[in-house]
């Protein structure tokens, strides 16, 4: 995942801080917005891990801090549920202007409730996924304890949540009481995925049932059995992200996986508009090769010479381990570090002016984690030079090229 900091302005002129998470080896096929949980931030572990999983499936994800939280401007005491919804709409406008209009909206806890409301105001949104969302935003009032009466009578109070103090005003309470996710879900004419854990002790799974019954089709429910409300466990959060990506593909336009066929072991395919970004099929595996951005590439994959050096590294490691197993030497780990360059051949005359005197040079360093003596380590080094790719690089080779007519 590639992640970069961004800022955008909300409807009230406040600067909101966010991050854009992008896939590593391709352009995003769709963009999503993530609405974080109550009093959380964009950097909360669940937000990061779900976003990372979505990015690994080809989504670009905008996660940001609501007004008055994290690195965003504004006074939290002056915010409410409606301002969160407005911030989501502003985030969508930012994406549409700077990247691409979002098609997916994801919300965690109260952020899930906000996502349902915001979806009706963002035309480009085609699918919404909620995680542990309350069926009514007023549900968060139970976290205020005995301070709720103080807020209602005195107009405001400081409430400690997760070890931090937050000031809540009566307008926050009044605003919560004026919203109902069930009513919003009934009016929602977009695909909805509801994810909830039956063990959720913060927002009971009854809330998921109420939202589901109120919503129109297409609607789906996925149980997060064994997960807690905040999705602290990275495995649970990653699972959520991948399920959302798979489900969303039924309702938003996701390009089919790129496929190229060949009777050879390897094929490379490059379209005119793709610059250096080359689709490759190596055996049964697909990947991309590219060049660094400094030379005009997009850096979506290794360079051709990095692929070649990678072949030498992988083959060396496999050969060493295979030999060690046969000798029952027990090498815990082998690392092969390889780089490529063109260097002057030894003993060449007039090296400074004769480029032909340069030869292709692979510099290889091997790190062995094992209880081996010097004699064994010396033998391992000899075996490294016998790996098949090493031999190929040293042998006389030929490339026979023919033209395939369409």
Steps between C-alpha positions, in 0.01 A plus 500: 500500500620850412377765742529877479377791711231730364291793625164627385253763610154419633180698449582722800845592372686274746805312377461125544801269510498169320696232322457346157584128491570361153578155355868422456520374144207656317274799475189472724193371316268679747525737794349451845457727802544362852301659786673421830333405828377739773785725628756289309734629227620401154806336660302262722620143438170371361479790255856440378463124468164502322629769263816299433293193413280703265810648333640150450183422304548800270307773681626847573385594851461842660503486881487827687445656842156648559491866605664558840664156512853381427685745280191675365411860587195605697364466852355156572251654744335684209458186288219246488370207298381729219845661471652152457260436213592835348871417530442178303328697225796742491740204478307370199524840331877501561544155345288591198710811442849363567473128424174329405148515643459230770274202437534329839434635849620307807413596857602357836268532804347851504691558176286224351184686596646819348583307182135394456386862524780637282443243225171662400682833455791365292374411154805295399468257793366165382575282802519551878655269759446546874704336776345476847269792429219605739148503358450837666781753561349575841652166604831676581335682790549196720873574496435828682381328819385740770640793298202477263269670751765767561522572126122532474462723805822704503536521123835324480737267685843343467484124440799267516503248216788255445722701732435835329279791603235626255260790548144423393230764469125459513479567125696176447236304691212674326656431161542129575136472604385648169654221290401138443703258291194283451317787333804586290542135398139484383568786258833359382488375142856372492666169583559458873729258685454472877785339696466437871637274769262300722756555779494880459460631856493866396234495229287187524430295188133591541594828334611316187167317488307828522699661219471188285122472541454868417722501192389417148666244278773456395617453858738252657608398848832347605561388856837588654491210742775518761580867440468786747346837417822691427657236271831522684612163366677562168377170353137594566546847348674359190222245459242781514682695229529204264135398548386857428712507184358169377143598580530847344617347171142381443364855512770729365704484181816304574708403194552130447850376592744556220586174324735418217557155356806333357639158414835621636598510867504881507320774308518880527231733364523879473233736361588832339339712774665312789849648469738247657241316712511149353259219588679168539397137536774288652386140508159521667574828676417855392699809588619829353842626401574872484766769523557751784315830491831686454526357146135536409352179644233457766702263722212248499740208488867397487721604210614236249845489658347471848303202371823349371683563829196361681525179299862461606418570867203260512683221319804538726288480816310194373820321396670562836199379700458195276866407553479564875195275534677224312799535734269536803678823601189686611532856367233706677506778243696612197488853358648579160555871433572578136554818301583558134737746333738535210863516608837503329648160437816417690831580335334696219707759322373856461194422715405866522436530128400152393139423591532160335732402782211513744329178599168422668565450871274343761614568855366229727517482879374197691390500863468161669313445828624160614743327735762412237878486523738678262541193278124468458460870427772481237317212336173699503676779313619249240148363462365850445708522182338180376143627501338456153441873440862574591613239248270645235644847549850360454423278202476592135135576427297588197165673446307383195237755400211454258202720417149376582249625244160593649 
